[in-house]
Amino acid sequence: MYEFLHEGELSGDLLKPWELQSGKRYGMVVSNRYGLARYDTEDLFLCSGTVHDTPIITFVGRAGLQHSC
């Protein structure tokens, strides 16, 4: 299951895909039936519109990207 948070929010009400608004950026939170519960992918997506109730989202980057030297 895919849910979303407004960009920059660390917690709050999770949004269903059909609740995304065009022109806004969101972080994706993933759950599955095998025990993965609400994993924040730290991926950021831009919603550019919808087709019926399905959002058109484009990957735009990662939040909190870390690396080691």
Buried (B, 14 or more C-beta within 10 A) or exposed (E): EBBBBBBEEEEEEBBEBEBBEEEBBBBBBBBEEEEEEEEBEBBBBBBEEBEEEEBEBEEEEEBEEEEEE
